[in-house]
């Protein structure tokens, strides 16, 4: 791979040793990825292990839902897809911020498949209008929305519970005046 090329492959920033490391009297063996709070993190921080797990889990769920689709009313199918697929896509989705477009597109394919299942459309139909009609945000906008909500919560929490400066007894963050 050409180290100057930037693409879906990503560049490895840190090298993980291939053999064990001695720590005191114990030896630690490196692994390809580790799971913490349900998020898989790989050595290069590309989030590909987590994306692969989310893809596998969501597509498995969509296959099961497709098999029972005829037995469900449309609102029940919509509720199941929203609760099972959206919750997996949205869980810790802030880690998807700044991912290459190819990885975001892989995640978007889950949402596209889910909307086609709910709408009863074919693979060749465009999903933009289907997403808009059901008020589902694309993956990139879902990540941005989640990030903005988290930032809003932090700012609002900081303004309602200000940190006081020791010298002036004035809050470091001032809440804006509401008119």
TAWO-V193375 format. One record per helix or strand of 2 or more residues. SS is the DSSP state (H for helix, E for strand). FROM is the first residue (numbers start at 1). TO is the last residue. If there is no record, write none. Layout:
ss=SS from=FROM to=TO
ss=SS from=FROM to=TO
//
This chain:
ss=E from=21 to=23
ss=E from=26 to=28
ss=E from=33 to=36
ss=E from=39 to=42
ss=H from=48 to=71
ss=H from=74 to=90
ss=H from=93 to=96
ss=H from=101 to=119
ss=H from=128 to=133
ss=H from=139 to=160
//
